[in-house]
Each structure stands twice: as C-alpha cells, then as structure tokens.
Amino acid sequence: MNLNVRGLPLSATLSINEKSVELQRQGKEVFRLGLGQSPFPVPQPVVDELKANAFQKDYLPVMGLRELRGAVAEYHRKFHGIDYTGSDVLIGPGSKELMFILLLVYYGDLVIPTPSWVSYAPQAQITGRHIHWLPTSLANGLRLTPEELEKLCRQDPARPRVIILNYPNNPTGCTYKMEELKAIARVARKYRAILLSDEIYGELHHLGQHVSIARFYPEGTIISGGLSKWCGAGGWRLGTFLFPKSLYWLRDAMAAVASETYTSTSAPIQYAAVRAFKHGAEIERYLMQCRRILRVMGRYIAKQLRKTGIAVPDPEGGFYLFINFNPFREQLIKRGIDTSEKLCTSLLEETGVAILPGQAFGRPGEEFSARLAYVDFDGARALSAAEQTPASKHLDSAFLKLYAPKIVAATDRICRWVSVL
Ligand code: GLU
C-alpha cells in the first residue's frame, strides 16, 4: 500500500454518519449532529429539471457542460461582481474531488488554519504535500489572521503555497469581515500564494451578505463551490471551481487528471444544476427561508450552551457550531475523559448526541472542543412553516420546539450532561 495512505481511517464526517445510522438501526435514539448534511430539500424547480433530464446518457465534456459553465460564471458575475466567463469554470463530482485534484497537480505546501474541515489535511497527506497549520484564537472566532499568514510566509518567501480559506466556516460557523478579507488577500498577493477560497457555504451566510475574497485578489484566487450545501444536494455530487486566467495552467492540468480518472460529472445532474445556478425568485425565496431558520437555530443553541459555561462563538453562516468544554476540564479528567475524542464517545453513549471531536479538525487532542452540525430536523417541514410566518415576525424558540424538536432536545441533553459532570 502507498505509505501516504497506510493507516488512514475513514473520514470523520462519514464515519460518524455510519456509526449513527448503525446505532439507530439497533433501535437506539440518536441525535445526528455529526455529518454536515443540509436538512433542506432540493428546490422543486431543480428537482423537476433533473426529472426532465433523466434520459441524458452521454458523456459530457471533461470540464463540464457548456451551458452549466456559463450559468456558474453568470451567477458569480451577478452575486459577486467578478467578471467570469464559462471558460473559467471547471465542473467536478463534488468540490471535495476538485480540491484533491488541485493538491495533486499543484506542487506547493498546503496552508490551513486550525480548526479546518476534516478532509483538507488528509488530502494533502495522500498527495504528499507539506501541511502548515496556522494557529487561531478563540478571542477572534478561530479565524485565520493576516499576521499569522505573514509570519509563515516571511520565513521562506518564495516557497509555493496554497492557502485554503473557508467561510462561512466549517467547523466554526464564523465568517470574515470585508477588512479581514482584504488584509488576507494582501498577504497572499505579496507572497504570490494561491488562495483556494472554499465558499461552499457562501449562500448560507445567515444574513445573505457573503463577499468573495476573489474581489480583492482576483489573479490568485480559485473559488470553490457547489450544490451540496445551499441547494441541499450533497448526494448529487456536483462541485465548481472558478479560475482566473493566470491560473488556467492549473485548470488544464486538473482537467487532464479528470479525463484519466472520473471522465466527466454525471450528465443529468449537470443539466439540473443549470437551473440551480440560474436562481430566480423561487430559489431566492427558498434561500431566504433557509437562512432565517439556520440563523435562529444557531443562535438558540449557542445561547443555551453558553448558559452552562460551554464556550461557543456566535454563528454567522452555515450550520455548524464549534463548542468548547474546557471550562469542565477538571470534571472531565476525573471521569477519565482526557481527549475530545473520548468526550464525544462518552456524550454519544450517555446522551445519544453525535458530534465530532475537535481533533478531527486539527485541534490538539487534549482540547475539549467539538463540532456540532445543527441539521437533525425535517427541513421540508420547517421550510413550509417558515414560509407561513411573515418575514417581519421573528422565528422563535417555540418555532424550533415545533419544527426542530430533536435539535432542541439534543441541546438540552448536552446542557444536562455538563451540569452533572
Ligand atoms: N462537508 C460535510 C461535513 O463536513 C460532509 C461532507 C464530507 O465531509 O464529505 O460534515
């Protein structure tokens, strides 16, 4: 076996999902806050388009369906004000796969903040790239700072690097302010680093105010996105990369690898994705309601957890919270719980609540941190109830109790668990 792969376990997000399904199958009550899967249905016009295109059976161009590449470029022009054309777009079977291929074809080091999504580092390990984890602090919401980036780049200014910036962030739920983005872009430009801006949760900014960093460093930024999160279509596996002209050499190298591996992305899914990227009033309404629900839910959970002493930054987008049980260190250690891994195992066994240990996101094992994905609710039901609640009226905890009872119960169980530690 390739040494880079030896001992590599199943990715944490997928293994917690399989473990949760297995526990449920055994009849146990499980609150599935492990895997970050959108609870919302795929918008109806997009589903209709998929049905209408079920007959599409031919291989499509390696870089993607021409019409889809155009729609993705147009979408970014409209919402981010960046002048892309269809030629800048590469379609793949999930942005995860595209990231892997990028790390494969690009020779530079991978630079990521801690915490970061579970798969960036293993992908770099598989492809044999060096990984630099940059420290962050709870005080600034675990965000990457330009100072830390500068400190690293200054040590070896000419070293080729790819920095992954992900926001709204998985696992923290935080995002970046315009000034912060500008400052990070300045450092990346100064050291000619490639910035891979993972904006898969961009549409799920809770206030609909996502800004792409590509605006401030267009020549060095690749924007990564896809249908999985905002369109509720993780299982459809469709991802997008947008390249500036100066990085076409990477686009072409990635397409060559694609042509020798997955060939092209599923044809019916690409046809349906055209409809998704065209947006329009119905999809805008859908997104507005998704954001509204996620915002009230994230803030509710954060508030309840904070009352017990658990530290948690306020969520600004997506559906994650990165929670910290360090204030309970003494009690946890007394019970033989000395890592975030053990913490999550005990929590699952004793309460049925499945969350992922901070360790899986590159945090030190002995830090009692964990990611909670607030996705275990019936998204279709919650959506139609939200639609019937006037936009002027706040969704409240009564709404959550009715339409997301498992989320409320899981929050309650975590609170009770720490109170009797
Ligand atoms: N991105 C999601 C998560 O972090 C799930 C998909 C995956 O990891 O492949 O939970």
Boltz pocket constraint, residues with backbone or C-beta under 6 A from the ligand:
constraints:
  - pocket:
      binder: B
      contacts: [[A, 11], [A, 13], [A, 14], [A, 34], [A, 35], [A, 36], [A, 37], [A, 96], [A, 117], [A, 118], [A, 119], [A, 170]]
      max_distance: 6.0
